[in-house]
Amino acid sequence: MNALNQTSREYWREVLIAGGFTAIPRWTVHPAEGVAEHEAMIADDLVAALSRLADELSLSLGSVLLTAHAKVLAALSGEMQVLTGYVAVQGGQPLPCRLSTKPDSWRSLLVDADRVEKELLAHKGFPIDDLRRELGQTEPTFEVVFDPTDIGGVLAKGAVLSVGVARRENQLALRLRYRTEAMDKDCAARIAGYHLSALKFMAADAGAAHARQSLLSAEELHFQLNNLAGLRKTLPDRRVH
């Protein structure tokens, strides 16, 4: 084994043995086996602002989108360290990608995600499935996939959600493919909205503390605080007479 393969082996072994499977909530009222899609366009002015931010930090636009994905996955799972699948080769099988949302600012998240992405891409050619078998790992490594060059296709084995970036002529769109036994169209729309919120926040102020900004829209926040709060009850008068 040459030095490059040995370095890649050590890199992937560290990723795989660290574990940390990231699960997301199941949100569907009527689960039914199948796969559906949801698309949300990314506004041209937002893409332009994100491209300027990427240029300013010497990052790729893909790293910016990966950062938003990490933030959303952390919010869905309640974990700061998350593991997602990452499609490194167009149409290829996703590779495990471990990300952290511990850095306090959007700018710090962006720089960290760019570092992780570059490391992964440097080792993308290694036969990771052989190493997984050697380590006795038979269960899926992740259940959410990020695809920066989405061309469609089937969901990876064990995945319940794929978040891809698709081109529609001169526009970019988020394309979500999801298993309908795990989530429904309303859930997919909310998750797409979370990604767009994260992108808007970092475009508006990359130096802001991301933990202080909610990905929920005003309408969803109102719904959760009011419609999901249950019936109002009148408390008994406990004053001492």
Rosetta blueprint (number, residue, H / E / L):
1 M L
2 N L
3 A H
4 L H
5 N H
6 Q H
7 T H
8 S H
9 R H
10 E H
11 Y H
12 W H
13 R H
14 E H
15 V H
16 L H
17 I H
18 A L
19 G L
20 G L
21 F L
22 T L
23 A L
24 I L
25 P L
26 R L
27 W E
28 T L
29 V L
30 H L
31 P L
32 A L
33 E L
34 G L
35 V E
36 A E
37 E E
38 H E
39 E E
40 A E
41 M E
42 I E
43 A L
44 D H
45 D H
46 L H
47 V H
48 A H
49 A H
50 L H
51 S H
52 R H
53 L H
54 A H
55 D H
56 E H
57 L H
58 S L
59 L L
60 S L
61 L H
62 G H
63 S H
64 V H
65 L H
66 L H
67 T H
68 A H
69 H H
70 A H
71 K H
72 V H
73 L H
74 A H
75 A H
76 L H
77 S H
78 G L
79 E L
80 M L
81 Q E
82 V E
83 L E
84 T E
85 G E
86 Y E
87 V L
88 A L
89 V L
90 Q L
91 G L
92 G L
93 Q L
94 P L
95 L E
96 P E
97 C E
98 R E
99 L E
100 S E
101 T L
102 K L
103 P L
104 D L
105 S E
106 W H
107 R H
108 S H
109 L H
110 L H
111 V H
112 D H
113 A H
114 D H
115 R H
116 V H
117 E H
118 K H
119 E H
120 L H
121 L H
122 A H
123 H L
124 K L
125 G L
126 F L
127 P L
128 I H
129 D H
130 D H
131 L H
132 R H
133 R H
134 E H
135 L L
136 G L
137 Q L
138 T L
139 E L
140 P L
141 T L
142 F L
143 E L
144 V E
145 V E
146 F E
147 D E
148 P L
149 T L
150 D L
151 I L
152 G L
153 G L
154 V L
155 L L
156 A L
157 K L
158 G L
159 A L
160 V L
161 L E
162 S E
163 V E
164 G E
165 V E
166 A E
167 R E
168 R E
169 E L
170 N L
171 Q E
172 L E
173 A E
174 L E
175 R E
176 L E
177 R E
178 Y E
179 R E
180 T L
181 E L
182 A L
183 M E
184 D L
185 K H
186 D H
187 C H
188 A H
189 A H
190 R H
191 I H
192 A H
193 G H
194 Y H
195 H H
196 L H
197 S H
198 A H
199 L H
200 K H
201 F H
202 M H
203 A H
204 A H
205 D L
206 A L
207 G L
208 A L
209 A E
210 H H
211 A H
212 R H
213 Q L
214 S L
215 L L
216 L L
217 S L
218 A H
219 E H
220 E H
221 L H
222 H H
223 F H
224 Q H
225 L H
226 N H
227 N H
228 L L
229 A L
230 G L
231 L L
232 R L
233 K L
234 T L
235 L L
236 P L
237 D L
238 R L
239 R L
240 V L
241 H L
